[in-house]
Amino acid sequence: MFGLGTIIELVKTAMGYFTKKQESKDELVAKNSEQQNEITLEETRKGFTWRQALGYVLTFIVAWNYIVIPILGVCFGVVLPPIPLADIWKVLIILIGGN
């Protein structure tokens, strides 16, 4: 039905397709990284940006949980509930540049 040559050609064609697809994916990642770097440079030139504001707000929330709430509790006896930090950490790490 199918000869050995036909099966070999089919495997070669499939491997070529997947190899090209992987290369194009790597090129796309590199291109996106370059574009993101350009955006970051433009925002840095503008001065205070929304990213910086978000960074300050998230940092304040973390400091509130780990510094302000314990100090209020120990020094003044005021017990405040902490803010859940799971999503805050995720956004802060992404904002810093992690994945």
Sequence and secondary structure as in RCSB ss.txt:
>XXXX:A:sequence
MFGLGTIIELVKTAMGYFTKKQESKDELVAKNSEQQNEITLEETRKGFTWRQALGYVLTFIVAWNYIVIPILGVC
FGVVLPPIPLADIWKVLIILIGGN
>XXXX:A:secstr
   HHHHHHHHHHHHHHHHHHHHHHHHHHHHHHHHHHHHHHHHHHH S HHHHHHHHHHHHHHIIIIIHHHIIII
I         HHHHHHHHHHHT  
